[in-house]
Amino acid sequence: MKRVAVFACFLLLAGQVKAAPVDDALAAYDKFFAAFTTDNHDEITTFFAPEAQFYGTNSTEVVTTREGIRKYFMGALSGTRGATKATQFDKTALALSDTVVAIAGKWQSERTQNGSMTTAGPSRSTVVMQKRGDQWLIVQFHNSPTPKPPAATPAVVSK
């Protein structure tokens, strides 16, 4: 019985060790989303590794430098866009190792401008986070519009 209790404790601890990278990576990704709603392009850029692969919603080519990512966000998030809120949903994460976590999910943004609210999305995103030192950084980022579901096919009535 004592061996069973020790083994059960070992399994519980092993499960907690596996969850830690996912929890830490998700917490870092949530901080990115909080920064996303600001116009602080320099802060947003700090969440990316220097050589990250980046496909923003409107990117025509993959961006592979922090400066390129900064320029993307300067164009995408600047101007008179009003108050912005970004909402994540359907988020899931998979630990690929103790230092690499893949995250996939959907999100949308809401902007109030001139008294009118506009919703963009939902968009889908895939992100790979890597722990470097004590910091989780985005090393791969892809965002695109969620396709509309196919139209329902009318039932064929046989005679």
WOPE-V204392 format. One record per helix or strand of 3 or more residues. SS is the DSSP state (hx for helix, st for strand). FROM is the first residue (numbers start at 1). LEN is the number of residues. If there is no record, write none. Layout:
ss=SS from=FROM len=LEN
ss=SS from=FROM len=LEN
This chain:
ss=hx from=2 len=35
ss=hx from=41 len=5
ss=st from=48 len=8
ss=hx from=66 len=12
ss=st from=83 len=13
ss=st from=100 len=14
ss=st from=116 len=17
ss=st from=135 len=11
